[in-house]
């Protein structure tokens, strides 16, 4: 989408496939990323959350959904599996998974996982 908006002003190296980029392509610095991340959060009407807690939430959700640790490591872009296991994927045991499904059952809809 950003590439389309930028048109001829787009400047990204060949083979560089970035999820978030500067307005006209290329990598953005971490401060710029936080500003970029805030936009979709605000438009969705969600409470502001920084990137780090969002990554932790993603790791926990991946664990809840029983995603294999190596796959979660790739999604979270960690160089070490231990980083994924120790700091981002908060363990979700079967009792917790069942408890999380109760509200969905009560509301009449299935819960993924």
C-alpha positions as CSV (number, residue, x, y, z in Angstrom):
1,X,0.0,0.0,0.0
2,X,2.8,2.5,1.0
3,X,4.6,1.6,-2.3
4,X,1.5,2.4,-4.3
5,X,1.0,5.7,-2.5
6,X,4.7,6.8,-2.9
7,X,4.6,5.9,-6.6
8,X,7.9,7.0,-8.3
9,X,9.3,8.3,-5.0
10,X,9.5,4.8,-3.7
11,X,13.2,3.9,-2.8
12,X,13.7,0.4,-1.5
13,X,16.6,-1.9,-2.3
14,X,15.9,-4.8,-4.6
15,X,14.9,-7.9,-2.5
16,X,14.2,-5.8,0.6
17,X,10.8,-6.9,1.7
18,X,9.8,-4.8,4.7
19,X,6.6,-5.0,6.6
20,X,7.0,-1.4,7.9
21,X,9.1,1.1,6.0
22,X,9.7,4.8,5.8
23,X,7.1,6.8,3.8
24,X,9.2,6.4,0.6
25,X,10.6,2.9,1.3
26,X,13.7,1.7,3.2
27,X,14.2,0.7,6.8
28,X,12.9,3.0,9.6
29,X,14.6,3.6,12.9
30,X,13.0,2.2,16.0
31,X,11.5,5.6,17.1
32,X,9.9,5.9,13.6
33,X,8.6,2.4,13.9
34,X,6.8,3.2,17.2
35,X,5.1,6.2,15.5
36,X,4.2,4.0,12.5
37,X,2.8,1.3,14.9
38,X,0.7,3.8,16.8
39,X,-1.4,4.7,13.7
40,X,-3.1,1.4,13.2
41,X,-3.6,1.0,16.9
42,X,-5.4,4.4,17.1
43,X,-7.5,3.7,14.0
44,X,-8.6,0.4,15.5
45,X,-9.7,2.2,18.6
46,X,-7.4,0.2,20.8
47,X,-5.6,1.2,23.9
48,X,-2.1,2.4,23.1
49,X,0.5,-0.3,23.6
50,X,4.2,-0.2,22.8
51,X,5.9,-2.6,20.4
52,X,7.5,-4.7,23.1
53,X,4.3,-5.7,25.0
54,X,2.7,-6.3,21.6
55,X,5.5,-8.8,20.8
56,X,5.0,-10.5,24.2
57,X,1.2,-10.7,23.6
58,X,1.9,-12.2,20.2
59,X,4.2,-14.8,21.7
60,X,1.6,-15.7,24.3
61,X,-1.1,-16.0,21.7
62,X,1.2,-18.2,19.6
63,X,1.7,-20.4,22.7
64,X,-2.0,-20.5,23.4
65,X,-2.7,-21.6,19.8
66,X,-0.1,-24.4,20.2
67,X,2.2,-23.0,17.6
68,X,5.5,-25.0,17.6
69,X,8.3,-23.1,19.3
70,X,10.6,-23.0,16.2
71,X,7.7,-21.5,14.2
72,X,7.1,-18.9,16.9
73,X,10.8,-18.1,16.9
74,X,10.6,-17.4,13.2
75,X,7.5,-15.2,13.5
76,X,9.0,-13.2,16.4
77,X,12.4,-13.0,14.6
78,X,14.5,-14.2,17.5
79,X,18.0,-15.5,16.8
80,X,17.9,-17.9,19.8
81,X,15.0,-20.3,20.6
82,X,15.8,-19.7,24.3
83,X,14.8,-16.0,23.8
84,X,11.5,-17.1,22.4
85,X,10.8,-19.6,25.2
86,X,12.1,-17.6,28.1
87,X,10.9,-14.1,27.4
88,X,8.0,-14.0,25.0
89,X,5.9,-17.1,25.1
90,X,4.3,-17.2,28.5
91,X,3.4,-20.9,29.0
92,X,-0.3,-21.7,28.6
93,X,-1.2,-25.0,30.2
94,X,-4.3,-27.1,29.3
95,X,-6.3,-25.8,32.4
96,X,-5.6,-22.2,31.3
97,X,-6.6,-23.0,27.7
98,X,-9.9,-24.6,28.9
99,X,-10.6,-21.6,31.2
100,X,-10.1,-19.2,28.3
101,X,-12.6,-21.2,26.2
102,X,-15.4,-20.8,28.8
103,X,-16.4,-17.2,27.9
104,X,-16.5,-18.2,24.2
105,X,-18.8,-21.2,25.1
106,X,-20.9,-18.9,27.1
107,X,-21.3,-16.5,24.3
108,X,-22.1,-19.3,21.8
109,X,-19.0,-19.0,19.6
110,X,-16.0,-21.2,19.1
111,X,-12.5,-20.1,20.3
112,X,-9.6,-20.7,18.1
113,X,-7.2,-23.2,19.6
